[in-house]
Amino acid sequence: MDAIRLSPPRRLSLPVSNHWGEGRMSVLDFGDVKRPVDIVFVHANGFNAMTYRTLLAPLSGSLRIWAPDLRGHGGTSLPTDVVGRRHWHDHRDDLIAVLDALDGPPVILAGHSMGGTTALLAAAERPDRVAGLVLFDPVIWGRLTVAAFKLPLLDRLASRIPLVRNALRRRAVFDSREQALAAYLGRGAFKGWPEMMLADYLADGLTETADGFVLACDPAWEASNYASQSHDPWRALKQLSRPVRILKGEHGSTCFLTGTPRGLPHVTVETVPGGTHFFPMLRADIARDALFDAAI
């Protein structure tokens, strides 16, 4: 059993063609290839599927999991045009392509942060392919904030959003992976991360070029994801009838739902005591148990 859990994931390359362009989507495949996929797990903005290897791999002894790299991340090669971009419908439609590539029964759709919201948006469009959702601190702002992001005025103000400004200032090139590891370890969003998880992030988060090791997720694309918020997760929640379990951090959460939200009896929200937005990295056991419980 230990040998199965520690086996490295296979890497698949799925063709994607939609309104947002053509290319290939990199997908990590954990578990028995003879088994239908149980869970599709989607990563957060700026990261990649490999980042969550130590969270997902221990489940592969009994479950099969697909973990795609979203557009602009990891090994996926799809267009990343930021001009005029205002929402995450490109990520939604790319994930729909992943769901359409599956030939088994409906899956548990899961994700962290932007990945959780992307999972929610895709599930609302393909409910027949989804048995339920497990979302880790998804980005779901208050209803008034979502409405405000639909106003043209926000296009001019987006560059003032702190997350956008920080992403645009992010260092994009390193001399080596070791230099990047030293720069990130214990700092900023990576504070408290296990070193192995950080190393996994850098494995697919850096691309070797003639100029050095470049971030696979361009800072301009990461910033665009933070700024492009006119999609509507509340509408997606209303459209769904599948069970949705949300786990959110106690501190610094990007999810504005609590308890059992009014008018959404299929949605439950739990707060991880002491948890932050990055609790899947810092308390992987909690995230792992939630995924296993949903899939069995």
N, C-alpha and C positions, 0 to 999 in steps of 0.2 A: 504493500500500500504506500509506504514512504517513497519508493522508487517512482510510483505513478505520480504522486503529488509533486515531486520535485522535477519531473521531466519538463524540459523546456517546451513552450508552446510552438506549434507549427505556425508558419506565416503564409497566409493566403493573399491573393491579389484579385479583387473583384472589379469587373468593369462597371463604370457608372456613367450614364448619359442622361442628363436632365436639362431643365431650363437654365441651369447655372454653369453648364459646360460639361466637357467630357474628360475622362481620365480613369485612373485606377485607385481603388481604395484598399489600403493595407489593413488586414484583419488578423489578429492573433487568435489561434484556435487551441483552446485548452481541453484536455480530456479525451475520451475514447472516440476515435473517428467513426466507429460503427454506430455510435449513439446519436440520436437526433439532438440538436442544440436545445439546451434547457434555458440558458440565460444569454442575453446580449447586453454587454456592459459598455457604457460610453464615458470617456474621460472628461476632465475639466479643461477649461480654456488654458492654453499655453503648455499643457502637458501632452501625454500620449498614452496609448494603451499599455505599453511596456511598464510605465510607471506603477501600475497596479498589479504587477506580476505576483508579488509576495502576498497580496490580498486574495487573488483569484486562484493561483496555482494549488493551494491546499484543498480547494473544492473539486479539483479535476479528477479525484479518485472516484467520485460518485456522480458528478455532473459534467456536462459539456458546455463550455462557455466560449462565445465569440466576443472579442473586444476590438472594435474598429478604431483606426486613427481617423479623426474627423478631418475634413478639408483644411488644408493649411497646417497640418500637424503630422509629426512622425514620418512614416513611409508613404503616406497617401500623396498622390500626384493629381490634384484637381485645381482648376483656376482659382485664384484668390484676388479678385478685383474688389478693392475697397471703395471705389468711386460710386457714390450714390447708395451705398449699402446701408440698410436701416433695420434689418431683422435677421433672425436665424433660420429663415425658411430654406436656405441652401443646406445647412446642416440637417434640418428636418428631412429634406428630400433625399439627401445622401443616405441617411439612416433608413429611409423607406426602401431604398435600393437594396440595402443589406437584408431587410426583412423579406423582400420579394425574392431574394436569392435562396432563402431557406425552404426546404421541402418537407419539413416535419410538422408537428403540431404547434399551436401557438406557444410563444415563449414568454418568459419573464423579461421585461425590458427594464433595465436599471442604468443608473448613471450618477455621476458626481458633478455638482455645480452646473455649469453650462451643459454638461453631458446629461444630467438629470432633466433639465428643461427640454433639451433636444429630444430625449426619449418620450417625454410627455407630449410634445408637439407631433411627433411621428405616430404615437399610439392613437391620437385622436383622428388621424387620417387613415390608419390601418388597424382598426380595433379587432378585425378578424384574425390578425396575426399575433395578437398580444393577449396573454392570459392574465397579466397583472403587472404592476409597476412597483419598483423599489427605488426611491429617489433619495440620494444623500445630499442634503443642503442644496436643493435646486435653487436656481435664481428665479424667484417668484416675488416680484415687488408688490407693494400695495396697489389696489385697483386704480387709485388716482395717479400714482406714479406711472403705471402702464399707459394710462390714457394720455399723460403728459408727453411721453416719449413718441407718441404718434403725431405730435404737432411739429410743423416744419421748423419752428423756432429752435427746437432741440438740435437740429443739424448744426447750427452755428455755435451752440453752447457745448457740444459733445467734447471738444478738445479741452474743456476746463474740468472735466470729471477726473478726480485724482487717479483712479485706476488707469484711465486712458493716458494721462500724462506720465505716470510711472512706467507703463508699458513702452511708451515711445522713447523713454530714456534708457531702456534696458540695454546692457551690453550684448552685442549680437555675435561677436567673434572672439574665440579664445585660441591660445597657442596649442593647447592640449586638453584632453578630457580631465587630466589631473588638475590643471589650472582651474577649469570650470568647477570641479568638485570642491576644491579649496575655497573658491569664491562663494559658493552657495551654502556649504555645510554650516548648519546652525544659524543661518541668517534669514531675515525676512520671512517670506512665506514658507521657507524650508526649515524654520526653527523647530527642533525636536524630531525631525524626520529620522527614521533609521537610515544608516549610511547605505545599506543595500538598496533601499527604495530610491534614494537619490541617485545612486549609480545606475539603476534601471531606467530612471527618467532620462539621464544623460545618454544612455546607450542608443536610444532612438530620438532623443531631443537635440542631438548635435549631428551635423553632417560634415564629413571631412571634405575640404576643398583645397585648392591651391593657396588660398589666403589664410587657411587655418580651419578651426572647427566652428562652424556657423550654426546658430540656432535653427532647427528645422521649422519652428513656428516663428516666422518673421515678426518682430515687434510691432510693425504696422498692422499686421493681421490680428495679433493678440489685442491691440488697442481697438481695432474695428469691432471685434467681438464684444468688448466692454461697452462701446458706444452705440452699437446697433441693438436697440431694445424695443422696437415697435411691434414685435410679435406679441401674441396675447395668450399667456399660459392659463389665465382664468377661463377664457373661452374653451381651451382644450380640456380643462378639468370638467367643465359643464358637459362637454360632448361625450365624455367617457362614462361607461358604466362598469368598467373593470375595476377591481380593487387597487387602490393607490396607497402605498405606505411610504410616508415621508419621515426621515430621521434628520433632524437639524441640530446644529451646534447651539450650545447655550450662550456662547459669546461670538459676536461678529457674524451672525448668520445672514445669509442672503435670501432666506425664505420667510415671508411675512405671514404664513399660515400658522395657526395654533389649534390644538385639540382636534375636534371634529368640526370642520368649517361648515357654517350654515349653508344649507342647500346642497351640500356635497357629502351625502351619507356614505359614499364609497371611499372617501378619503380620510385617512387617519394620520395625525401628526404627532411625533414623539420628539422630545428634546433630550439630547445626549448630555447627561450631567457633566459639567466642566468642559464639554466639547467645544471646539472651534469649527470654523468653516472647513478646516483640514482634518477633521476627526477620522475620515477613512484612512489617512496616512498614520495618524497618531494612535488611533484605537481601531486598528484593522480587524480585531476580533469581533467588535460590535457590528461592523459593516458585513463581515463574512457571515456571521450568524443570521443576519437579516436576509441575505441572499439565499442562504441554504433553506431557511424556513419558508421562503416564498416559493422555492423550486420543488420542494418535496411534496 
